[in-house]
C-alpha cells in the first residue's frame, strides 16, 4: 500500500465523520432512507463491521507512519547533535594546537602542518562513532581528513570525493556567516553535514563533520507492515463479501421455497450448513409439521361439523316439509270422509280438495325455487320504471307504496331481480297492515346497486330475527317460511346479498327494513 495514502489520513479528526457519512449513505440506500444509518439487515451490519475494520487498519497505518517518522526524526536529531559536538571538538583541538603559534608563509602547503591537522581531527573524532570529518581551507581545499570510527572498518584512503562539492559549499557558507552551518541530503541513506568556522592564525578555514542515517531498513519495515494491513483489509473484505452472498443465497432459497409452497402448508426446508440458519429452519420445519397436523385435525373436525349441520338442516327441512304437507293432506282427508258420509257435500269437498292441492303445488314450487339456480343474464334495465312496475303488482287499497329510484339504466337480470323483490314486497305489504306504508328506495353507488324495502309494521320478533332467512322460519301462522329463504338464494345467485338492516318495532310506524345489494356498474 502506498505510503502517501496514509500521509493523507494523518488528519485523524476527519476520519470518523467521513466513515459515518459513508455508512449512513450505504445503509440509507439499502433501507430507503438516504443518509440515515439503519442496521436492520445483515448486509448493513457487515458493511459497518468492514468500515470499522478499515478504520482500525487506517489508524494502525497512520500510527506506523507516525512512529516511523518519529523514529527517523529522533535518530536524525541525535545524529545532528553528535556531528555538532564533533565539529566543536575539532574546533577546540584546533584552538589548542594553534595557541601561540605563528604560521609561516604558505603554511597550508606544508606537509607537516597537514599531518598535524589530521592528527587534531583524528583525536577530536576518536570517541565519535560513525562520524567522519576534516578541515578545509576556502582557497587551498581540504587540509585534513579522518575516517569515522566504524567498528571493523579500515581507515579511508582519503577525502570523500562523492561529497566534495557539498562539503566545500557548506564550509564556505560557515566561513562567510562566521557561524556553524548544517545541511541534510536524503536518498537511500540520509546524509548529515556540519561546518564550523575555525578561529586562529590561519584565515578562512573551517572544520566539517559528516555522518549517515540509514533509512532503508525502517522504510522496508514500514512498507511490509502496510502491506500486511492491506492484505488483511482485502482478505476481510473478501470474507465479508462471501459471507453476505452466502447468507443472501440461503435466505433467497428459503424465501423462494416459502413463496412456492402457497398458503396450504409450510414446505420442508433443507439444511444450509449455517448453524444459525439451520436452527431457524429446524424451527420452521417443526412448525410446518405441527401446522399440517393441525390442518388435518381441523379438516376432520370441519367435515364432522359440516355433516352435522347438513343432517340438522335436513332434519329441519324434513320437519318443515312434513308439517306443511300434513296440514293440506289432513284437510283433504277430512273433506273426503265427509263427502263419503254425505253425498250432498261432495261438490264442496272437491273444491276444498282442489284448493289444498293448489297449496301443495305452490309449496313444491317454492321448494324447487330454492334448489334450482340459473346464471344471471344481465340486460339494460331502466331502474325507476322497473321498480314502479314491480310495486304496481303489489299495490292495494289498504297499503301505500312509495318508490324512490334514480333515472338510471343498469345491466340487470330483470326476471331474477323481480323474483327476489316479490317475496320481500309481499312480506312487507302483509306486515304493514291496513293503513300502513311500504317504501322502496334505490341508490346507485360505484359498482353497487342498493335497494331498501321498509314497512311501517310491528317489526320482526327477536325470537325469529336470528334465523329469519332459514327455510320454514316464519312469524305468521299462514306462512310457509320459504319466501325470505328463496329471496336470499336468488340474491346470492346474482352475486349480491340480502340482509335485515333493521328489525323495527322500537318506534311507532318504524317496522322492518331489508337491504338488497347487487354488483352493478353504472352504464
One Martini backbone bead per residue (centre of mass of N, CA, C, O) as a GRO file, in nm:
protein
  523
    1UNK     BB    1   0.096   0.035   0.024
    2UNK     BB    2   0.097   0.350   0.000
    3UNK     BB    3   0.220   0.609   0.190
    4UNK     BB    4   0.037   0.848   0.092
    5UNK     BB    5  -0.231   0.747   0.206
    6UNK     BB    6  -0.146   0.796   0.513
    7UNK     BB    7  -0.078   1.090   0.486
    8UNK     BB    8  -0.381   1.177   0.431
    9UNK     BB    9  -0.470   1.041   0.724
   10UNK     BB   10  -0.342   1.232   0.949
   11UNK     BB   11  -0.627   1.367   0.972
   12UNK     BB   12  -0.812   1.219   1.204
   13UNK     BB   13  -1.080   1.396   1.258
   14UNK     BB   14  -1.199   1.320   0.959
   15UNK     BB   15  -1.254   1.013   0.964
   16UNK     BB   16  -1.520   0.958   1.122
   17UNK     BB   17  -1.722   1.133   0.958
   18UNK     BB   18  -1.674   0.992   0.687
   19UNK     BB   19  -1.761   0.710   0.778
   20UNK     BB   20  -2.045   0.792   0.869
   21UNK     BB   21  -2.141   0.888   0.589
   22UNK     BB   22  -2.096   0.624   0.438
   23UNK     BB   23  -2.279   0.447   0.614
   24UNK     BB   24  -2.535   0.618   0.575
   25UNK     BB   25  -2.561   0.588   0.268
   26UNK     BB   26  -2.575   0.281   0.251
   27UNK     BB   27  -2.809   0.225   0.452
   28UNK     BB   28  -3.010   0.417   0.311
   29UNK     BB   29  -3.034   0.257   0.044
   30UNK     BB   30  -3.127  -0.020   0.174
   31UNK     BB   31  -3.389   0.134   0.341
   32UNK     BB   32  -3.487   0.426   0.197
   33UNK     BB   33  -3.283   0.625   0.378
   34UNK     BB   34  -3.101   0.879   0.321
   35UNK     BB   35  -2.843   0.917   0.566
   36UNK     BB   36  -2.950   0.666   0.736
   37UNK     BB   37  -2.871   0.454   0.998
   38UNK     BB   38  -2.990   0.112   0.934
   39UNK     BB   39  -2.962  -0.194   1.128
   40UNK     BB   40  -3.172  -0.438   0.969
   41UNK     BB   41  -2.933  -0.579   0.820
   42UNK     BB   42  -2.672  -0.783   0.755
   43UNK     BB   43  -2.534  -0.610   0.540
   44UNK     BB   44  -2.508  -0.350   0.708
   45UNK     BB   45  -2.349  -0.471   0.945
   46UNK     BB   46  -2.107  -0.575   0.777
   47UNK     BB   47  -2.033  -0.299   0.665
   48UNK     BB   48  -1.960  -0.179   0.940
   49UNK     BB   49  -1.739  -0.380   1.004
   50UNK     BB   50  -1.564  -0.300   0.763
   51UNK     BB   51  -1.530  -0.004   0.840
   52UNK     BB   52  -1.397  -0.055   1.113
   53UNK     BB   53  -1.155  -0.213   0.999
   54UNK     BB   54  -1.057   0.014   0.816
   55UNK     BB   55  -1.014   0.220   1.040
   56UNK     BB   56  -0.812   0.050   1.203
   57UNK     BB   57  -0.603   0.022   0.976
   58UNK     BB   58  -0.557   0.323   0.933
   59UNK     BB   59  -0.464   0.383   1.220
   60UNK     BB   60  -0.221   0.192   1.216
   61UNK     BB   61  -0.084   0.322   0.974
   62UNK     BB   62  -0.052   0.600   1.097
   63UNK     BB   63   0.112   0.503   1.338
   64UNK     BB   64   0.349   0.390   1.175
   65UNK     BB   65   0.429   0.652   1.037
   66UNK     BB   66   0.476   0.814   1.294
   67UNK     BB   67   0.687   0.626   1.415
   68UNK     BB   68   0.883   0.650   1.184
   69UNK     BB   69   0.919   0.952   1.197
   70UNK     BB   70   1.010   0.965   1.490
   71UNK     BB   71   1.248   0.778   1.461
   72UNK     BB   72   1.396   0.938   1.238
   73UNK     BB   73   1.403   1.207   1.386
   74UNK     BB   74   1.559   1.110   1.632
   75UNK     BB   75   1.805   1.004   1.481
   76UNK     BB   76   1.870   1.274   1.345
   77UNK     BB   77   1.903   1.444   1.601
   78UNK     BB   78   2.136   1.280   1.718
   79UNK     BB   79   2.325   1.318   1.479
   80UNK     BB   80   2.337   1.627   1.487
   81UNK     BB   81   2.454   1.647   1.772
   82UNK     BB   82   2.712   1.481   1.717
   83UNK     BB   83   2.835   1.660   1.486
   84UNK     BB   84   2.842   1.919   1.652
   85UNK     BB   85   3.034   1.815   1.872
   86UNK     BB   86   3.259   1.729   1.682
   87UNK     BB   87   3.309   2.011   1.563
   88UNK     BB   88   3.383   2.143   1.835
   89UNK     BB   89   3.628   1.960   1.898
   90UNK     BB   90   3.792   2.049   1.659
   91UNK     BB   91   3.801   2.347   1.743
   92UNK     BB   92   3.943   2.297   2.014
   93UNK     BB   93   4.196   2.149   1.911
   94UNK     BB   94   4.283   2.376   1.722
   95UNK     BB   95   4.317   2.595   1.936
   96UNK     BB   96   4.534   2.440   2.100
   97UNK     BB   97   4.739   2.408   1.865
   98UNK     BB   98   4.743   2.742   1.787
   99UNK     BB   99   4.849   2.837   2.045
  100UNK     BB  100   5.104   3.071   1.987
  101UNK     BB  101   5.100   3.043   1.676
  102UNK     BB  102   5.304   3.113   1.381
  103UNK     BB  103   5.258   3.123   1.062
  104UNK     BB  104   5.380   3.064   0.774
  105UNK     BB  105   5.434   3.077   0.465
  106UNK     BB  106   5.238   2.865   0.313
  107UNK     BB  107   5.114   2.664   0.534
  108UNK     BB  108   4.900   2.486   0.367
  109UNK     BB  109   5.158   2.337   0.209
  110UNK     BB  110   5.245   2.192   0.459
  111UNK     BB  111   5.285   1.865   0.545
  112UNK     BB  112   5.309   1.888   0.853
  113UNK     BB  113   5.048   2.042   0.901
  114UNK     BB  114   4.860   1.828   0.784
  115UNK     BB  115   4.933   1.608   0.990
  116UNK     BB  116   4.850   1.765   1.240
  117UNK     BB  117   4.554   1.812   1.159
  118UNK     BB  118   4.484   1.509   1.134
  119UNK     BB  119   4.535   1.458   1.434
  120UNK     BB  120   4.328   1.648   1.545
  121UNK     BB  121   4.086   1.508   1.414
  122UNK     BB  122   4.128   1.224   1.528
  123UNK     BB  123   4.110   1.303   1.825
  124UNK     BB  124   3.823   1.435   1.813
  125UNK     BB  125   3.695   1.147   1.670
  126UNK     BB  126   3.754   0.898   1.858
  127UNK     BB  127   3.448   0.910   2.012
  128UNK     BB  128   3.299   0.919   1.718
  129UNK     BB  129   3.062   0.726   1.608
  130UNK     BB  130   3.025   0.747   1.259
  131UNK     BB  131   3.233   0.995   1.220
  132UNK     BB  132   3.337   1.233   0.986
  133UNK     BB  133   3.628   1.454   0.912
  134UNK     BB  134   3.759   1.804   0.881
  135UNK     BB  135   3.974   2.039   0.700
  136UNK     BB  136   3.913   2.361   0.535
  137UNK     BB  137   4.013   2.559   0.269
  138UNK     BB  138   3.890   2.802   0.070
  139UNK     BB  139   4.147   2.774  -0.136
  140UNK     BB  140   4.306   2.483  -0.088
  141UNK     BB  141   4.116   2.306   0.062
  142UNK     BB  142   4.191   2.021   0.185
  143UNK     BB  143   4.383   1.938   0.491
  144UNK     BB  144   4.195   1.728   0.653
  145UNK     BB  145   4.132   1.372   0.754
  146UNK     BB  146   3.873   1.149   0.909
  147UNK     BB  147   3.773   0.850   0.968
  148UNK     BB  148   3.543   0.672   1.091
  149UNK     BB  149   3.452   0.468   1.381
  150UNK     BB  150   3.402   0.196   1.246
  151UNK     BB  151   3.347  -0.117   1.306
  152UNK     BB  152   3.588  -0.294   1.125
  153UNK     BB  153   3.706  -0.041   0.970
  154UNK     BB  154   3.909   0.084   0.762
  155UNK     BB  155   4.079   0.327   0.656
  156UNK     BB  156   4.059   0.584   0.459
  157UNK     BB  157   4.220   0.703   0.175
  158UNK     BB  158   4.030   0.975   0.176
  159UNK     BB  159   3.859   1.206   0.057
  160UNK     BB  160   3.517   1.250  -0.009
  161UNK     BB  161   3.436   1.298  -0.332
  162UNK     BB  162   3.119   1.271  -0.340
  163UNK     BB  163   3.105   1.530  -0.112
  164UNK     BB  164   3.277   1.777  -0.191
  165UNK     BB  165   3.078   1.998  -0.280
  166UNK     BB  166   2.912   2.010  -0.015
  167UNK     BB  167   3.141   2.072   0.179
  168UNK     BB  168   3.252   2.333   0.048
  169UNK     BB  169   2.987   2.492   0.056
  170UNK     BB  170   2.936   2.481   0.366
  171UNK     BB  171   3.205   2.602   0.463
  172UNK     BB  172   3.169   2.871   0.316
  173UNK     BB  173   2.914   2.952   0.470
  174UNK     BB  174   3.048   2.955   0.752
  175UNK     BB  175   3.263   3.165   0.689
  176UNK     BB  176   3.072   3.393   0.598
  177UNK     BB  177   2.890   3.375   0.872
  178UNK     BB  178   3.050   3.299   1.129
  179UNK     BB  179   2.898   3.008   1.157
  180UNK     BB  180   2.732   2.745   1.199
  181UNK     BB  181   2.646   2.476   0.965
  182UNK     BB  182   2.369   2.288   0.810
  183UNK     BB  183   2.289   1.962   0.644
  184UNK     BB  184   2.060   1.776   0.424
  185UNK     BB  185   2.054   1.442   0.260
  186UNK     BB  186   1.832   1.242   0.057
  187UNK     BB  187   1.801   0.885   0.029
  188UNK     BB  188   1.866   0.586   0.130
  189UNK     BB  189   2.043   0.788   0.284
  190UNK     BB  190   2.112   1.015   0.538
  191UNK     BB  191   2.286   1.322   0.503
  192UNK     BB  192   2.508   1.480   0.741
  193UNK     BB  193   2.609   1.824   0.792
  194UNK     BB  194   2.898   2.012   0.935
  195UNK     BB  195   3.000   2.361   0.995
  196UNK     BB  196   3.304   2.526   1.134
  197UNK     BB  197   3.458   2.796   1.221
  198UNK     BB  198   3.809   2.877   1.245
  199UNK     BB  199   3.988   3.027   1.504
  200UNK     BB  200   4.301   3.193   1.402
  201UNK     BB  201   4.589   3.221   1.219
  202UNK     BB  202   4.412   3.091   1.006
  203UNK     BB  203   4.243   3.176   0.732
  204UNK     BB  204   3.962   3.045   0.594
  205UNK     BB  205   3.869   2.813   0.796
  206UNK     BB  206   3.715   2.478   0.839
  207UNK     BB  207   3.505   2.253   0.991
  208UNK     BB  208   3.396   1.906   0.940
  209UNK     BB  209   3.102   1.696   0.954
  210UNK     BB  210   2.992   1.340   0.908
  211UNK     BB  211   2.686   1.148   0.848
  212UNK     BB  212   2.475   0.848   0.853
  213UNK     BB  213   2.123   0.762   0.796
  214UNK     BB  214   1.946   0.486   0.785
  215UNK     BB  215   1.633   0.403   0.588
  216UNK     BB  216   1.575   0.121   0.467
  217UNK     BB  217   1.482  -0.057   0.702
  218UNK     BB  218   1.239   0.116   0.797
  219UNK     BB  219   1.090   0.127   0.523
  220UNK     BB  220   1.051  -0.175   0.484
  221UNK     BB  221   0.887  -0.220   0.741
  222UNK     BB  222   0.661  -0.031   0.666
  223UNK     BB  223   0.574  -0.166   0.403
  224UNK     BB  224   0.514  -0.438   0.529
  225UNK     BB  225   0.292  -0.346   0.726
  226UNK     BB  226   0.106  -0.221   0.508
  227UNK     BB  227   0.075  -0.480   0.346
  228UNK     BB  228  -0.062  -0.643   0.567
  229UNK     BB  229  -0.303  -0.457   0.600
  230UNK     BB  230  -0.406  -0.483   0.311
  231UNK     BB  231  -0.448  -0.787   0.318
  232UNK     BB  232  -0.653  -0.785   0.550
  233UNK     BB  233  -0.866  -0.608   0.415
  234UNK     BB  234  -0.909  -0.784   0.165
  235UNK     BB  235  -0.979  -1.043   0.318
  236UNK     BB  236  -1.219  -0.926   0.476
  237UNK     BB  237  -1.382  -0.841   0.230
  238UNK     BB  238  -1.407  -1.121   0.102
  239UNK     BB  239  -1.539  -1.261   0.343
  240UNK     BB  240  -1.788  -1.076   0.368
  241UNK     BB  241  -1.889  -1.120   0.082
  242UNK     BB  242  -1.930  -1.423   0.107
  243UNK     BB  243  -2.123  -1.411   0.347
  244UNK     BB  244  -2.345  -1.242   0.215
  245UNK     BB  245  -2.396  -1.427  -0.029
  246UNK     BB  246  -2.463  -1.682   0.128
  247UNK     BB  247  -2.700  -1.568   0.291
  248UNK     BB  248  -2.863  -1.466   0.050
  249UNK     BB  249  -2.896  -1.743  -0.082
  250UNK     BB  250  -3.036  -1.887   0.151
  251UNK     BB  251  -3.272  -1.687   0.187
  252UNK     BB  252  -3.377  -1.712  -0.104
  253UNK     BB  253  -3.450  -2.013  -0.089
  254UNK     BB  254  -3.648  -1.988   0.142
  255UNK     BB  255  -3.837  -1.780   0.009
  256UNK     BB  256  -3.906  -1.953  -0.241
  257UNK     BB  257  -4.024  -2.195  -0.089
  258UNK     BB  258  -4.249  -2.033   0.055
  259UNK     BB  259  -4.381  -1.916  -0.205
  260UNK     BB  260  -4.443  -2.200  -0.348
  261UNK     BB  261  -4.627  -2.330  -0.119
  262UNK     BB  262  -4.821  -2.135  -0.011
  263UNK     BB  263  -5.109  -2.160   0.219
  264UNK     BB  264  -5.124  -2.453   0.319
  265UNK     BB  265  -4.808  -2.527   0.361
  266UNK     BB  266  -4.510  -2.592   0.491
  267UNK     BB  267  -4.210  -2.651   0.390
  268UNK     BB  268  -3.936  -2.860   0.347
  269UNK     BB  269  -3.632  -2.768   0.467
  270UNK     BB  270  -3.307  -2.745   0.392
  271UNK     BB  271  -3.008  -2.744   0.488
  272UNK     BB  272  -2.718  -2.501   0.483
  273UNK     BB  273  -2.470  -2.509   0.719
  274UNK     BB  274  -2.589  -2.292   0.901
  275UNK     BB  275  -2.643  -2.279   1.225
  276UNK     BB  276  -2.853  -2.048   1.252
  277UNK     BB  277  -3.035  -2.124   1.010
  278UNK     BB  278  -3.091  -2.420   1.100
  279UNK     BB  279  -3.254  -2.343   1.349
  280UNK     BB  280  -3.480  -2.201   1.193
  281UNK     BB  281  -3.550  -2.438   1.006
  282UNK     BB  282  -3.626  -2.633   1.231
  283UNK     BB  283  -3.860  -2.460   1.337
  284UNK     BB  284  -4.020  -2.456   1.068
  285UNK     BB  285  -4.054  -2.761   1.037
  286UNK     BB  286  -4.204  -2.800   1.302
  287UNK     BB  287  -4.433  -2.602   1.238
  288UNK     BB  288  -4.527  -2.751   0.980
  289UNK     BB  289  -4.605  -3.014   1.116
  290UNK     BB  290  -4.811  -2.891   1.309
  291UNK     BB  291  -4.986  -2.756   1.093
  292UNK     BB  292  -5.066  -3.010   0.939
  293UNK     BB  293  -5.200  -3.147   1.179
  294UNK     BB  294  -5.403  -2.919   1.235
  295UNK     BB  295  -5.538  -2.931   0.956
  296UNK     BB  296  -5.633  -3.219   0.970
  297UNK     BB  297  -5.807  -3.184   1.222
  298UNK     BB  298  -5.977  -2.950   1.110
  299UNK     BB  299  -6.094  -3.106   0.870
  300UNK     BB  300  -6.233  -3.323   1.034
  301UNK     BB  301  -6.407  -3.129   1.201
  302UNK     BB  302  -6.545  -2.989   0.960
  303UNK     BB  303  -6.678  -3.241   0.848
  304UNK     BB  304  -6.844  -3.301   1.098
  305UNK     BB  305  -6.992  -3.030   1.114
  306UNK     BB  306  -7.114  -3.039   0.830
  307UNK     BB  307  -7.269  -3.301   0.870
  308UNK     BB  308  -7.433  -3.200   1.108
  309UNK     BB  309  -7.560  -2.959   0.961
  310UNK     BB  310  -7.694  -3.122   0.736
  311UNK     BB  311  -7.867  -3.293   0.921
  312UNK     BB  312  -8.011  -3.058   1.061
  313UNK     BB  313  -8.124  -2.927   0.804
  314UNK     BB  314  -8.272  -3.178   0.709
  315UNK     BB  315  -8.450  -3.198   0.955
  316UNK     BB  316  -8.587  -2.922   0.928
  317UNK     BB  317  -8.698  -2.963   0.644
  318UNK     BB  318  -8.852  -3.222   0.698
  319UNK     BB  319  -9.034  -3.105   0.916
  320UNK     BB  320  -9.154  -2.879   0.743
  321UNK     BB  321  -9.264  -3.052   0.514
  322UNK     BB  322  -9.440  -3.233   0.688
  323UNK     BB  323  -9.611  -3.005   0.803
  324UNK     BB  324  -9.707  -2.878   0.530
  325UNK     BB  325  -9.832  -3.152   0.422
  326UNK     BB  326 -10.025  -3.243   0.652
  327UNK     BB  327 -10.244  -3.030   0.648
  328UNK     BB  328 -10.365  -3.075   0.362
  329UNK     BB  329 -10.412  -3.379   0.394
  330UNK     BB  330 -10.604  -3.358   0.636
  331UNK     BB  331 -10.815  -3.186   0.493
  332UNK     BB  332 -10.872  -3.386   0.260
  333UNK     BB  333 -10.961  -3.623   0.439
  334UNK     BB  334 -11.199  -3.484   0.574
  335UNK     BB  335 -11.360  -3.419   0.316
  336UNK     BB  336 -11.381  -3.710   0.213
  337UNK     BB  337 -11.534  -3.828   0.456
  338UNK     BB  338 -11.780  -3.637   0.433
  339UNK     BB  339 -11.859  -3.720   0.142
  340UNK     BB  340 -11.912  -4.021   0.208
  341UNK     BB  341 -12.132  -3.961   0.426
  342UNK     BB  342 -12.229  -3.703   0.228
  343UNK     BB  343 -12.310  -3.656  -0.097
  344UNK     BB  344 -12.386  -3.345  -0.080
  345UNK     BB  345 -12.064  -3.263  -0.015
  346UNK     BB  346 -11.886  -3.314  -0.268
  347UNK     BB  347 -11.844  -3.039  -0.408
  348UNK     BB  348 -11.712  -2.895  -0.165
  349UNK     BB  349 -11.488  -3.105  -0.124
  350UNK     BB  350 -11.352  -3.073  -0.401
  351UNK     BB  351 -11.276  -2.778  -0.368
  352UNK     BB  352 -11.099  -2.818  -0.118
  353UNK     BB  353 -10.901  -3.016  -0.247
  354UNK     BB  354 -10.800  -2.827  -0.473
  355UNK     BB  355 -10.684  -2.614  -0.283
  356UNK     BB  356 -10.474  -2.801  -0.146
  357UNK     BB  357 -10.326  -2.877  -0.405
  358UNK     BB  358 -10.234  -2.587  -0.470
  359UNK     BB  359 -10.074  -2.557  -0.214
  360UNK     BB  360  -9.877  -2.789  -0.272
  361UNK     BB  361  -9.771  -2.680  -0.541
  362UNK     BB  362  -9.653  -2.416  -0.427
  363UNK     BB  363  -9.457  -2.551  -0.230
  364UNK     BB  364  -9.295  -2.708  -0.442
  365UNK     BB  365  -9.206  -2.458  -0.602
  366UNK     BB  366  -9.044  -2.327  -0.372
  367UNK     BB  367  -8.846  -2.558  -0.331
  368UNK     BB  368  -8.730  -2.550  -0.621
  369UNK     BB  369  -8.627  -2.253  -0.609
  370UNK     BB  370  -8.400  -2.320  -0.396
  371UNK     BB  371  -8.246  -2.554  -0.583
  372UNK     BB  372  -8.266  -2.365  -0.842
  373UNK     BB  373  -8.018  -2.238  -1.055
  374UNK     BB  374  -7.921  -1.948  -1.247
  375UNK     BB  375  -7.773  -1.763  -1.467
  376UNK     BB  376  -7.725  -1.451  -1.518
  377UNK     BB  377  -7.889  -1.203  -1.760
  378UNK     BB  378  -7.789  -0.918  -1.849
  379UNK     BB  379  -7.975  -0.607  -1.897
  380UNK     BB  380  -8.110  -0.325  -1.985
  381UNK     BB  381  -8.239  -0.119  -1.710
  382UNK     BB  382  -8.496   0.081  -1.594
  383UNK     BB  383  -8.519   0.135  -1.275
  384UNK     BB  384  -8.769   0.308  -1.213
  385UNK     BB  385  -8.974   0.155  -1.394
  386UNK     BB  386  -8.932  -0.124  -1.269
  387UNK     BB  387  -9.016  -0.058  -0.970
  388UNK     BB  388  -9.300   0.042  -1.039
  389UNK     BB  389  -9.400  -0.226  -1.160
  390UNK     BB  390  -9.358  -0.402  -0.909
  391UNK     BB  391  -9.534  -0.232  -0.719
  392UNK     BB  392  -9.803  -0.261  -0.879
  393UNK     BB  393  -9.836  -0.574  -0.818
  394UNK     BB  394  -9.863  -0.482  -0.485
  395UNK     BB  395 -10.106  -0.321  -0.490
  396UNK     BB  396 -10.329  -0.145  -0.253
  397UNK     BB  397 -10.571   0.009  -0.060
  398UNK     BB  398 -10.431  -0.048   0.233
  399UNK     BB  399 -10.145   0.015   0.092
  400UNK     BB  400  -9.866   0.223   0.066
  401UNK     BB  401  -9.652   0.303  -0.213
  402UNK     BB  402  -9.297   0.387  -0.231
  403UNK     BB  403  -9.079   0.534  -0.488
  404UNK     BB  404  -8.709   0.564  -0.491
  405UNK     BB  405  -8.546   0.640  -0.800
  406UNK     BB  406  -8.320   0.653  -1.035
  407UNK     BB  407  -8.251   0.760  -1.374
  408UNK     BB  408  -8.131   0.453  -1.457
  409UNK     BB  409  -7.919   0.237  -1.655
  410UNK     BB  410  -7.894  -0.117  -1.597
  411UNK     BB  411  -7.728  -0.425  -1.565
  412UNK     BB  412  -7.991  -0.666  -1.551
  413UNK     BB  413  -8.190  -0.926  -1.410
  414UNK     BB  414  -8.522  -0.896  -1.413
  415UNK     BB  415  -8.631  -1.173  -1.322
  416UNK     BB  416  -8.457  -1.217  -1.066
  417UNK     BB  417  -8.529  -0.947  -0.931
  418UNK     BB  418  -8.832  -0.994  -0.912
  419UNK     BB  419  -8.816  -1.264  -0.747
  420UNK     BB  420  -8.676  -1.116  -0.508
  421UNK     BB  421  -8.895  -0.883  -0.449
  422UNK     BB  422  -9.167  -1.023  -0.406
  423UNK     BB  423  -9.135  -1.142  -0.113
  424UNK     BB  424  -9.065  -0.869   0.016
  425UNK     BB  425  -9.328  -0.713  -0.058
  426UNK     BB  426  -9.525  -0.918   0.057
  427UNK     BB  427  -9.420  -0.904   0.345
  428UNK     BB  428  -9.453  -0.594   0.384
  429UNK     BB  429  -9.757  -0.573   0.324
  430UNK     BB  430  -9.856  -0.763   0.551
  431UNK     BB  431  -9.711  -0.596   0.795
  432UNK     BB  432  -9.845  -0.309   0.749
  433UNK     BB  433 -10.123  -0.316   0.707
  434UNK     BB  434 -10.375  -0.126   0.749
  435UNK     BB  435 -10.264   0.199   0.658
  436UNK     BB  436  -9.995   0.153   0.559
  437UNK     BB  437  -9.637   0.135   0.457
  438UNK     BB  438  -9.419   0.119   0.161
  439UNK     BB  439  -9.065   0.142   0.095
  440UNK     BB  440  -8.872   0.223  -0.205
  441UNK     BB  441  -8.505   0.239  -0.216
  442UNK     BB  442  -8.268   0.361  -0.455
  443UNK     BB  443  -7.904   0.322  -0.496
  444UNK     BB  444  -7.606   0.445  -0.657
  445UNK     BB  445  -7.296   0.301  -0.657
  446UNK     BB  446  -6.985   0.208  -0.700
  447UNK     BB  447  -7.074  -0.112  -0.816
  448UNK     BB  448  -7.367  -0.055  -0.660
  449UNK     BB  449  -7.691  -0.183  -0.572
  450UNK     BB  450  -7.938  -0.028  -0.357
  451UNK     BB  451  -8.220  -0.188  -0.186
  452UNK     BB  452  -8.489  -0.061   0.003
  453UNK     BB  453  -8.729  -0.230   0.235
  454UNK     BB  454  -8.996  -0.069   0.405
  455UNK     BB  455  -9.204  -0.076   0.696
  456UNK     BB  456  -9.491  -0.002   0.936
  457UNK     BB  457  -9.472  -0.227   1.120
  458UNK     BB  458  -9.387  -0.424   1.408
  459UNK     BB  459  -9.183  -0.620   1.308
  460UNK     BB  460  -8.933  -0.837   1.427
  461UNK     BB  461  -8.899  -1.093   1.612
  462UNK     BB  462  -8.638  -1.195   1.806
  463UNK     BB  463  -8.686  -1.510   1.771
  464UNK     BB  464  -8.670  -1.480   1.438
  465UNK     BB  465  -8.423  -1.302   1.339
  466UNK     BB  466  -8.181  -1.510   1.351
  467UNK     BB  467  -8.368  -1.724   1.138
  468UNK     BB  468  -8.515  -1.578   0.890
  469UNK     BB  469  -8.356  -1.730   0.625
  470UNK     BB  470  -8.476  -1.990   0.695
  471UNK     BB  471  -8.648  -2.253   0.647
  472UNK     BB  472  -8.967  -2.234   0.799
  473UNK     BB  473  -8.937  -1.933   0.899
  474UNK     BB  474  -9.206  -1.781   1.089
  475UNK     BB  475  -9.458  -1.533   1.212
  476UNK     BB  476  -9.687  -1.682   1.056
  477UNK     BB  477  -9.946  -1.901   1.039
  478UNK     BB  478  -9.977  -1.882   0.698
  479UNK     BB  479  -9.679  -1.944   0.661
  480UNK     BB  480  -9.392  -2.116   0.513
  481UNK     BB  481  -9.085  -1.987   0.525
  482UNK     BB  482  -8.967  -1.933   0.200
  483UNK     BB  483  -8.940  -1.644   0.088
  484UNK     BB  484  -8.666  -1.540   0.214
  485UNK     BB  485  -8.495  -1.780   0.127
  486UNK     BB  486  -8.536  -1.734  -0.176
  487UNK     BB  487  -8.429  -1.442  -0.188
  488UNK     BB  488  -8.140  -1.508  -0.097
  489UNK     BB  489  -8.069  -1.708  -0.323
  490UNK     BB  490  -8.112  -1.503  -0.556
  491UNK     BB  491  -7.905  -1.296  -0.465
  492UNK     BB  492  -7.659  -1.491  -0.481
  493UNK     BB  493  -7.696  -1.558  -0.786
  494UNK     BB  494  -7.622  -1.232  -0.847
  495UNK     BB  495  -7.380  -1.155  -0.633
  496UNK     BB  496  -7.528  -1.091  -0.370
  497UNK     BB  497  -7.723  -0.950  -0.088
  498UNK     BB  498  -7.931  -1.027   0.204
  499UNK     BB  499  -8.058  -0.807   0.465
  500UNK     BB  500  -8.124  -0.712   0.802
  501UNK     BB  501  -8.117  -0.379   0.898
  502UNK     BB  502  -8.415  -0.379   1.045
  503UNK     BB  503  -8.644  -0.492   1.285
  504UNK     BB  504  -8.798  -0.311   1.462
  505UNK     BB  505  -9.047  -0.188   1.705
  506UNK     BB  506  -8.941   0.073   1.867
  507UNK     BB  507  -9.114   0.259   1.677
  508UNK     BB  508  -9.365   0.410   1.555
  509UNK     BB  509  -9.378   0.328   1.209
  510UNK     BB  510  -9.115   0.126   1.253
  511UNK     BB  511  -9.008  -0.127   1.084
  512UNK     BB  512  -8.881  -0.323   0.870
  513UNK     BB  513  -8.550  -0.366   0.695
  514UNK     BB  514  -8.438  -0.437   0.373
  515UNK     BB  515  -8.125  -0.531   0.199
  516UNK     BB  516  -8.023  -0.499  -0.144
  517UNK     BB  517  -7.713  -0.614  -0.295
  518UNK     BB  518  -7.566  -0.532  -0.616
  519UNK     BB  519  -7.374  -0.582  -0.880
  520UNK     BB  520  -7.337  -0.255  -1.063
  521UNK     BB  521  -7.252  -0.092  -1.325
  522UNK     BB  522  -7.247   0.195  -1.469
  523UNK     BB  523  -7.402   0.322  -1.794
   0.00000   0.00000   0.00000
